[in-house]
Amino acid sequence: MIVNKAYKFRIYPNKEQEVLINKTFGCSRFVFNHFLAKWDNAYKETGKGLTYNSCSAQLTQLKKELTWLKEIDSIAIQSSLKNLADAYSRFLRSKTIDHVLSLRKILFSLTRQSIQMAILLLMVIKSNYLNLDGFVLQKVVK
């Protein structure tokens, strides 16, 4: 039997950290909406969506054009692209609901790789701070 354990944290970022978090959410939202429009156009023209790999290659080009996308963690942007690819594959399997409405309901969240999250979680449990992408949240409440 698998037992899942969850922790809920309340963080108190300072102003600089708040700006970085908001930039991360904004850039993730921008990438999601940008590729959602491309995916919709491809679906209307061909009846198939794009692939994650083709979008990832286009994202590299987009980062060269829009330098402000480089200011944040690349994992967060890739995660929003993976969320979009996952949502579209689910849509193509079911086709029972309006895909645009269902795709826009995806929660934007900061995601990290599972090993890094486990390490961060252990750090938070042992001490009351959290280190994310080079900035430390000093005030964390479990």
N, CA and C atoms as an extended XYZ file, in Angstrom:
426
Properties=species:S:1:pos:R:3:atomname:S:1:resname:S:1:resid:I:1 pbc="F F F"
N         0.837       -1.175        0.000 N   MET     1
C         0.000        0.000        0.000 CA  MET     1
C         0.890        1.250        0.000 C   MET     1
N         0.593        2.180       -0.872 N   ILE     2
C         1.352        3.418       -0.965 CA  ILE     2
C         0.698        4.459       -0.064 C   ILE     2
N         1.510        5.092        0.759 N   VAL     3
C         1.025        6.145        1.639 CA  VAL     3
C         1.618        7.461        1.156 C   VAL     3
N         0.761        8.396        0.834 N   ASN     4
C         1.212        9.714        0.419 CA  ASN     4
C         1.176       10.651        1.612 C   ASN     4
N         2.183       11.494        1.712 N   LYS     5
C         2.267       12.442        2.803 CA  LYS     5
C         2.325       13.839        2.205 C   LYS     5
N         1.602       14.769        2.786 N   ALA     6
C         1.572       16.126        2.256 CA  ALA     6
C         1.878       17.121        3.363 C   ALA     6
N         2.529       18.189        2.993 N   TYR     7
C         2.790       19.297        3.898 CA  TYR     7
C         2.239       20.551        3.255 C   TYR     7
N         1.676       21.412        4.058 N   LYS     8
C         1.153       22.673        3.562 CA  LYS     8
C         1.961       23.788        4.216 C   LYS     8
N         2.484       24.699        3.390 N   PHE     9
C         3.322       25.772        3.891 CA  PHE     9
C         2.723       27.115        3.525 C   PHE     9
N         2.919       28.078        4.389 N   ARG    10
C         2.586       29.465        4.092 CA  ARG    10
C         3.917       30.202        4.026 C   ARG    10
N         4.161       30.885        2.929 N   ILE    11
C         5.437       31.578        2.770 CA  ILE    11
C         5.210       33.082        2.848 C   ILE    11
N         6.234       33.791        3.270 N   TYR    12
C         6.189       35.239        3.388 CA  TYR    12
C         7.392       35.820        2.644 C   TYR    12
N         7.276       35.990        1.324 N   PRO    13
C         8.414       36.516        0.560 CA  PRO    13
C         8.582       38.015        0.783 C   PRO    13
N         9.828       38.493        0.618 N   ASN    14
C        10.033       39.939        0.656 CA  ASN    14
C         9.658       40.509       -0.714 C   ASN    14
N         9.830       41.807       -0.906 N   LYS    15
C         9.366       42.471       -2.140 CA  LYS    15
C        10.071       41.932       -3.389 C   LYS    15
N        11.391       41.746       -3.326 N   GLU    16
C        12.130       41.233       -4.487 CA  GLU    16
C        11.666       39.829       -4.857 C   GLU    16
N        11.475       39.006       -3.848 N   GLN    17
C        11.034       37.636       -4.082 CA  GLN    17
C         9.615       37.611       -4.634 C   GLN    17
N         8.785       38.524       -4.151 N   GLU    18
C         7.414       38.615       -4.648 CA  GLU    18
C         7.405       38.980       -6.131 C   GLU    18
N         8.288       39.903       -6.520 N   VAL    19
C         8.395       40.292       -7.930 CA  VAL    19
C         8.830       39.098       -8.775 C   VAL    19
N         9.826       38.343       -8.297 N   LEU    20
C        10.309       37.177       -9.041 CA  LEU    20
C         9.228       36.101       -9.167 C   LEU    20
N         8.478       35.879       -8.105 N   ILE    21
C         7.386       34.895       -8.153 CA  ILE    21
C         6.324       35.340       -9.149 C   ILE    21
N         5.966       36.633       -9.118 N   ASN    22
C         4.964       37.143      -10.060 CA  ASN    22
C         5.459       37.079      -11.499 C   ASN    22
N         6.752       37.347      -11.719 N   LYS    23
C         7.321       37.216      -13.067 CA  LYS    23
C         7.233       35.769      -13.547 C   LYS    23
N         7.510       34.841      -12.639 N   THR    24
C         7.467       33.424      -13.003 CA  THR    24
C         6.063       33.017      -13.415 C   THR    24
N         5.064       33.415      -12.620 N   PHE    25
C         3.685       33.095      -12.978 CA  PHE    25
C         3.283       33.767      -14.285 C   PHE    25
N         3.685       35.022      -14.472 N   GLY    26
C         3.338       35.745      -15.691 CA  GLY    26
C         3.966       35.131      -16.933 C   GLY    26
N         5.241       34.776      -16.842 N   CYS    27
C         5.921       34.156      -17.986 CA  CYS    27
C         5.345       32.781      -18.291 C   CYS    27
N         5.017       32.023      -17.256 N   SER    28
C         4.404       30.706      -17.472 CA  SER    28
C         3.058       30.857      -18.163 C   SER    28
N         2.284       31.839      -17.726 N   ARG    29
C         0.977       32.094      -18.332 CA  ARG    29
C         1.139       32.525      -19.790 C   ARG    29
N         2.141       33.402      -20.058 N   PHE    30
C         2.385       33.864      -21.420 CA  PHE    30
C         2.744       32.702      -22.341 C   PHE    30
N         3.669       31.849      -21.896 N   VAL    31
C         4.095       30.706      -22.708 CA  VAL    31
C         2.919       29.770      -22.958 C   VAL    31
N         2.136       29.510      -21.927 N   PHE    32
C         0.973       28.637      -22.068 CA  PHE    32
C         0.007       29.197      -23.111 C   PHE    32
N        -0.350       30.476      -22.992 N   ASN    33
C        -1.303       31.081      -23.923 CA  ASN    33
C        -0.738       31.194      -25.335 C   ASN    33
N         0.554       31.489      -25.442 N   HIS    34
C         1.198       31.598      -26.757 CA  HIS    34
C         1.122       30.269      -27.512 C   HIS    34
N         1.491       29.199      -26.834 N   PHE    35
C         1.479       27.895      -27.495 CA  PHE    35
C         0.068       27.311      -27.592 C   PHE    35
N        -0.833       27.743      -26.730 N   LEU    36
C        -2.235       27.336      -26.872 CA  LEU    36
C        -2.800       27.863      -28.187 C   LEU    36
N        -2.495       29.119      -28.520 N   ALA    37
C        -2.956       29.691      -29.787 CA  ALA    37
C        -2.350       28.940      -30.972 C   ALA    37
N        -1.056       28.635      -30.896 N   LYS    38
C        -0.414       27.878      -31.982 CA  LYS    38
C        -1.016       26.483      -32.109 C   LYS    38
N        -1.272       25.833      -30.973 N   TRP    39
C        -1.829       24.489      -30.966 CA  TRP    39
C        -3.237       24.509      -31.550 C   TRP    39
N        -4.026       25.527      -31.186 N   ASP    40
C        -5.385       25.651      -31.727 CA  ASP    40
C        -5.368       25.837      -33.243 C   ASP    40
N        -4.472       26.692      -33.731 N   ASN    41
C        -4.374       26.907      -35.178 CA  ASN    41
C        -3.986       25.622      -35.902 C   ASN    41
N        -3.027       24.908      -35.357 N   ALA    42
C        -2.606       23.644      -35.975 CA  ALA    42
C        -3.742       22.630      -35.949 C   ALA    42
N        -4.493       22.609      -34.867 N   TYR    43
C        -5.604       21.658      -34.757 CA  TYR    43
C        -6.711       21.990      -35.760 C   TYR    43
N        -6.995       23.283      -35.941 N   LYS    44
C        -8.037       23.688      -36.891 CA  LYS    44
C        -7.623       23.396      -38.331 C   LYS    44
N        -6.332       23.562      -38.634 N   GLU    45
C        -5.854       23.345      -39.999 CA  GLU    45
C        -5.679       21.869      -40.345 C   GLU    45
N        -5.131       21.094      -39.418 N   THR    46
C        -4.775       19.711      -39.744 CA  THR    46
C        -5.609       18.661      -39.028 C   THR    46
N        -6.319       19.065      -37.979 N   GLY    47
C        -7.056       18.081      -37.187 CA  GLY    47
C        -6.190       17.418      -36.132 C   GLY    47
N        -4.915       17.791      -36.083 N   LYS    48
C        -3.982       17.293      -35.072 CA  LYS    48
C        -3.329       18.491      -34.405 C   LYS    48
N        -2.939       18.306      -33.176 N   GLY    49
C        -2.212       19.362      -32.485 CA  GLY    49
C        -0.734       19.281      -32.796 C   GLY    49
N         0.046       20.065      -32.095 N   LEU    50
C         1.495       20.013      -32.221 CA  LEU    50
C         2.036       18.949      -31.272 C   LEU    50
N         3.329       18.772      -31.268 N   THR    51
C         3.947       17.866      -30.300 CA  THR    51
C         4.699       18.697      -29.269 C   THR    51
N         4.939       18.087      -28.131 N   TYR    52
C         5.698       18.779      -27.083 CA  TYR    52
C         7.100       19.124      -27.581 C   TYR    52
N         7.725       18.209      -28.305 N   ASN    53
C         9.094       18.439      -28.784 CA  ASN    53
C         9.173       19.606      -29.758 C   ASN    53
N         8.189       19.730      -30.649 N   SER    54
C         8.215       20.857      -31.588 CA  SER    54
C         7.996       22.178      -30.850 C   SER    54
N         7.118       22.158      -29.860 N   CYS    55
C         6.884       23.376      -29.073 CA  CYS    55
C         8.108       23.740      -28.242 C   CYS    55
N         8.795       22.747      -27.724 N   SER    56
C         9.998       22.996      -26.936 CA  SER    56
C        11.084       23.635      -27.801 C   SER    56
N        11.208       23.179      -29.037 N   ALA    57
C        12.178       23.782      -29.958 CA  ALA    57
C        11.786       25.223      -30.282 C   ALA    57
N        10.485       25.458      -30.458 N   GLN    58
C        10.017       26.821      -30.720 CA  GLN    58
C        10.214       27.714      -29.499 C   GLN    58
N        10.113       27.127      -28.321 N   LEU    59
C        10.318       27.893      -27.092 CA  LEU    59
C        11.750       28.409      -27.002 C   LEU    59
N        12.697       27.619      -27.452 N   THR    60
C        14.098       28.055      -27.467 CA  THR    60
C        14.254       29.286      -28.346 C   THR    60
N        13.616       29.273      -29.512 N   GLN    61
C        13.661       30.434      -30.401 CA  GLN    61
C        12.951       31.634      -29.779 C   GLN    61
N        11.838       31.366      -29.114 N   LEU    62
C        11.072       32.437      -28.478 CA  LEU    62
C        11.889       33.108      -27.376 C   LEU    62
N        12.679       32.330      -26.646 N   LYS    63
C        13.536       32.889      -25.597 CA  LYS    63
C        14.605       33.804      -26.185 C   LYS    63
N        15.072       33.493      -27.393 N   LYS    64
C        16.068       34.350      -28.039 CA  LYS    64
C        15.442       35.671      -28.468 C   LYS    64
N        14.170       35.623      -28.886 N   GLU    65
C        13.479       36.837      -29.316 CA  GLU    65
C        13.026       37.683      -28.130 C   GLU    65
N        12.513       37.039      -27.108 N   LEU    66
C        11.995       37.733      -25.928 CA  LEU    66
C        12.933       37.462      -24.752 C   LEU    66
N        13.860       38.365      -24.529 N   THR    67
C        14.897       38.124      -23.523 CA  THR    67
C        14.341       38.084      -22.103 C   THR    67
N        13.189       38.689      -21.867 N   TRP    68
C        12.629       38.680      -20.509 CA  TRP    68
C        12.182       37.285      -20.078 C   TRP    68
N        12.059       36.350      -21.014 N   LEU    69
C        11.738       34.973      -20.636 CA  LEU    69
C        12.929       34.271      -19.980 C   LEU    69
N        14.126       34.832      -20.146 N   LYS    70
C        15.326       34.234      -19.549 CA  LYS    70
C        15.507       34.630      -18.085 C   LYS    70
N        14.719       35.599      -17.613 N   GLU    71
C        14.884       36.092      -16.246 CA  GLU    71
C        14.399       35.102      -15.194 C   GLU    71
N        13.600       34.139      -15.596 N   ILE    72
C        13.008       33.235      -14.612 CA  ILE    72
C        13.513       31.814      -14.819 C   ILE    72
N        13.082       30.936      -13.943 N   ASP    73
C        13.482       29.533      -13.976 CA  ASP    73
C        12.926       28.848      -15.223 C   ASP    73
N        13.782       28.165      -15.957 N   SER    74
C        13.349       27.510      -17.194 CA  SER    74
C        12.443       26.313      -16.919 C   SER    74
N        12.576       25.707      -15.748 N   ILE    75
C        11.737       24.551      -15.418 CA  ILE    75
C        10.273       24.957      -15.319 C   ILE    75
N        10.015       26.160      -14.803 N   ALA    76
C         8.633       26.636      -14.685 CA  ALA    76
C         7.996       26.805      -16.063 C   ALA    76
N         8.758       27.340      -17.015 N   ILE    77
C         8.225       27.527      -18.369 CA  ILE    77
C         8.006       26.175      -19.041 C   ILE    77
N         8.969       25.277      -18.913 N   GLN    78
C         8.822       23.945      -19.503 CA  GLN    78
C         7.628       23.213      -18.897 C   GLN    78
N         7.386       23.426      -17.607 N   SER    79
C         6.254       22.762      -16.957 CA  SER    79
C         4.926       23.248      -17.512 C   SER    79
N         4.827       24.549      -17.797 N   SER    80
C         3.575       25.037      -18.373 CA  SER    80
C         3.378       24.470      -19.774 C   SER    80
N         4.471       24.272      -20.503 N   LEU    81
C         4.388       23.650      -21.824 CA  LEU    81
C         3.988       22.177      -21.709 C   LEU    81
N         4.526       21.481      -20.707 N   LYS    82
C         4.146       20.081      -20.481 CA  LYS    82
C         2.684       19.970      -20.064 C   LYS    82
N         2.221       20.921      -19.233 N   ASN    83
C         0.810       20.932      -18.844 CA  ASN    83
C        -0.091       21.097      -20.064 C   ASN    83
N         0.305       21.975      -20.979 N   LEU    84
C        -0.473       22.187      -22.195 CA  LEU    84
C        -0.488       20.931      -23.056 C   LEU    84
N         0.661       20.300      -23.232 N   ALA    85
C         0.729       19.077      -24.037 CA  ALA    85
C        -0.120       17.976      -23.417 C   ALA    85
N        -0.076       17.863      -22.104 N   ASP    86
C        -0.881       16.858      -21.408 CA  ASP    86
C        -2.373       17.145      -21.567 C   ASP    86
N        -2.757       18.404      -21.416 N   ALA    87
C        -4.171       18.768      -21.553 CA  ALA    87
C        -4.672       18.502      -22.968 C   ALA    87
N        -3.847       18.821      -23.958 N   TYR    88
C        -4.265       18.584      -25.340 CA  TYR    88
C        -4.363       17.095      -25.649 C   TYR    88
N        -3.443       16.298      -25.129 N   SER    89
C        -3.529       14.856      -25.389 CA  SER    89
C        -4.781       14.274      -24.742 C   SER    89
N        -5.144       14.781      -23.563 N   ARG    90
C        -6.389       14.331      -22.927 CA  ARG    90
C        -7.601       14.753      -23.745 C   ARG    90
N        -7.549       15.979      -24.276 N   PHE    91
C        -8.649       16.455      -25.112 CA  PHE    91
C        -8.793       15.593      -26.359 C   PHE    91
N        -7.684       15.290      -27.010 N   LEU    92
C        -7.749       14.507      -28.239 CA  LEU    92
C        -8.255       13.092      -27.984 C   LEU    92
N        -8.037       12.587      -26.765 N   ARG    93
C        -8.556       11.262      -26.426 CA  ARG    93
C       -10.056       11.291      -26.166 C   ARG    93
N       -10.545       12.342      -25.513 N   SER    94
C       -11.956       12.338      -25.107 CA  SER    94
C       -12.855       13.111      -26.066 C   SER    94
N       -12.479       14.326      -26.419 N   LYS    95
C       -13.264       15.207      -27.290 CA  LYS    95
C       -14.700       15.391      -26.801 C   LYS    95
N       -14.918       15.367      -25.506 N   THR    96
C       -16.278       15.521      -24.991 CA  THR    96
C       -16.550       16.913      -24.467 C   THR    96
N       -15.516       17.699      -24.234 N   ILE    97
C       -15.727       19.041      -23.709 CA  ILE    97
C       -14.988       20.042      -24.573 C   ILE    97
N       -15.382       21.297      -24.437 N   ASP    98
C       -14.725       22.352      -25.192 CA  ASP    98
C       -13.292       22.476      -24.701 C   ASP    98
N       -12.337       22.234      -25.582 N   HIS    99
C       -10.947       22.152      -25.154 CA  HIS    99
C       -10.382       23.478      -24.679 C   HIS    99
N       -10.778       24.589      -25.275 N   VAL   100
C       -10.206       25.872      -24.868 CA  VAL   100
C       -10.590       26.187      -23.428 C   VAL   100
N       -11.844       25.968      -23.081 N   LEU   101
C       -12.268       26.241      -21.711 CA  LEU   101
C       -11.575       25.317      -20.727 C   LEU   101
N       -11.454       24.058      -21.074 N   SER   102
C       -10.826       23.126      -20.140 CA  SER   102
C        -9.327       23.384      -20.017 C   SER   102
N        -8.676       23.793      -21.099 N   LEU   103
C        -7.242       24.043      -21.038 CA  LEU   103
C        -6.919       25.262      -20.185 C   LEU   103
N        -7.793       26.257      -20.206 N   ARG   104
C        -7.522       27.477      -19.453 CA  ARG   104
C        -7.714       27.299      -17.954 C   ARG   104
N        -8.314       26.194      -17.548 N   LYS   105
C        -8.537       25.963      -16.127 CA  LYS   105
C        -7.342       25.319      -15.439 C   LYS   105
N        -6.277       25.056      -16.178 N   ILE   106
C        -5.100       24.424      -15.577 CA  ILE   106
C        -4.465       25.386      -14.574 C   ILE   106
N        -4.147       24.875      -13.421 N   LEU   107
C        -3.539       25.673      -12.368 CA  LEU   107
C        -2.081       25.952      -12.709 C   LEU   107
N        -1.715       27.236      -12.656 N   PHE   108
C        -0.319       27.596      -12.868 CA  PHE   108
C         0.395       27.490      -11.537 C   PHE   108
N         1.394       26.699      -11.485 N   SER   109
C         2.113       26.507      -10.232 CA  SER   109
C         3.603       26.406      -10.513 C   SER   109
N         4.373       26.766       -9.509 N   LEU   110
C         5.817       26.590       -9.616 CA  LEU   110
C         6.120       25.121       -9.415 C   LEU   110
N         6.730       24.503      -10.389 N   THR   111
C         7.034       23.084      -10.251 CA  THR   111
C         8.533       22.871      -10.333 C   THR   111
N         9.002       21.914       -9.622 N   ARG   112
C        10.404       21.547       -9.624 CA  ARG   112
C        10.490       20.051       -9.867 C   ARG   112
N        11.661       19.570      -10.172 N   GLN   113
C        11.824       18.142      -10.357 CA  GLN   113
C        11.685       17.452       -9.008 C   GLN   113
N        11.231       16.216       -9.022 N   SER   114
C        10.846       15.535       -7.787 CA  SER   114
C        11.990       15.389       -6.789 C   SER   114
N        13.186       15.145       -7.242 N   ILE   115
C        14.310       14.997       -6.311 CA  ILE   115
C        14.612       16.324       -5.637 C   ILE   115
N        14.595       17.394       -6.415 N   GLN   116
C        14.845       18.703       -5.835 CA  GLN   116
C        13.764       19.056       -4.822 C   GLN   116
N        12.517       18.696       -5.113 N   MET   117
C        11.433       18.986       -4.174 CA  MET   117
C        11.626       18.225       -2.879 C   MET   117
N        12.060       16.990       -2.955 N   ALA   118
C        12.285       16.201       -1.742 CA  ALA   118
C        13.380       16.834       -0.891 C   ALA   118
N        14.439       17.289       -1.531 N   ILE   119
C        15.529       17.936       -0.797 CA  ILE   119
C        15.047       19.237       -0.169 C   ILE   119
N        14.305       20.037       -0.946 N   LEU   120
C        13.783       21.292       -0.416 CA  LEU   120
C        12.851       21.048        0.757 C   LEU   120
N        12.019       20.035        0.641 N   LEU   121
C        11.074       19.729        1.703 CA  LEU   121
C        11.805       19.347        2.982 C   LEU   121
N        12.855       18.558        2.860 N   LEU   122
C        13.642       18.200        4.041 CA  LEU   122
C        14.296       19.425        4.664 C   LEU   122
N        14.766       20.350        3.817 N   MET   123
C        15.371       21.571        4.339 CA  MET   123
C        14.351       22.408        5.093 C   MET   123
N        13.138       22.502        4.568 N   VAL   124
C        12.100       23.300        5.214 CA  VAL   124
C        11.684       22.675        6.532 C   VAL   124
N        11.568       21.365        6.553 N   ILE   125
C        11.140       20.689        7.772 CA  ILE   125
C        12.176       20.878        8.883 C   ILE   125
N        13.456       20.800        8.538 N   LYS   126
C        14.506       20.924        9.550 CA  LYS   126
C        14.718       22.363        9.999 C   LYS   126
N        14.557       23.304        9.101 N   SER   127
C        14.712       24.715        9.454 CA  SER   127
C        13.575       25.484        8.803 C   SER   127
N        13.316       26.655        9.280 N   ASN   128
C        12.155       27.404        8.797 CA  ASN   128
C        12.504       28.336        7.642 C   ASN   128
N        13.203       27.832        6.654 N   TYR   129
C        13.427       28.625        5.454 CA  TYR   129
C        13.335       27.734        4.229 C   TYR   129
N        13.089       28.353        3.084 N   LEU   130
C        12.935       27.634        1.830 CA  LEU   130
C        13.787       28.318        0.778 C   LEU   130
N        14.599       27.558        0.052 N   ASN   131
C        15.472       28.094       -0.979 CA  ASN   131
C        14.917       27.688       -2.339 C   ASN   131
N        14.450       28.672       -3.113 N   LEU   132
C        13.914       28.419       -4.453 CA  LEU   132
C        14.658       29.277       -5.456 C   LEU   132
N        15.314       28.648       -6.405 N   ASP   133
C        15.966       29.353       -7.505 CA  ASP   133
C        16.875       30.484       -7.047 C   ASP   133
N        17.655       30.230       -6.041 N   GLY   134
C        18.644       31.204       -5.645 CA  GLY   134
C        18.159       32.268       -4.686 C   GLY   134
N        16.898       32.289       -4.320 N   PHE   135
C        16.481       33.228       -3.290 CA  PHE   135
C        15.866       32.453       -2.138 C   PHE   135
N        16.097       32.955       -0.955 N   VAL   136
C        15.708       32.237        0.255 CA  VAL   136
C        14.504       32.919        0.880 C   VAL   136
N        13.459       32.141        1.128 N   LEU   137
C        12.295       32.647        1.849 CA  LEU   137
C        12.554       32.386        3.326 C   LEU   137
N        12.831       33.438        4.072 N   GLN   138
C        13.223       33.285        5.468 CA  GLN   138
C        12.063       32.894        6.366 C   GLN   138
N        10.869       33.339        6.010 N   LYS   139
C         9.734       33.144        6.899 CA  LYS   139
C         8.796       32.114        6.292 C   LYS   139
N         8.838       30.909        6.794 N   VAL   140
C         7.996       29.823        6.295 CA  VAL   140
C         7.297       29.197        7.488 C   VAL   140
N         5.985       29.023        7.385 N   VAL   141
C         5.206       28.430        8.466 CA  VAL   141
C         4.627       27.122        7.982 C   VAL   141
N         4.795       26.046        8.766 N   LYS   142
C         4.240       24.740        8.409 CA  LYS   142
C         2.794       24.669        8.829 C   LYS   142
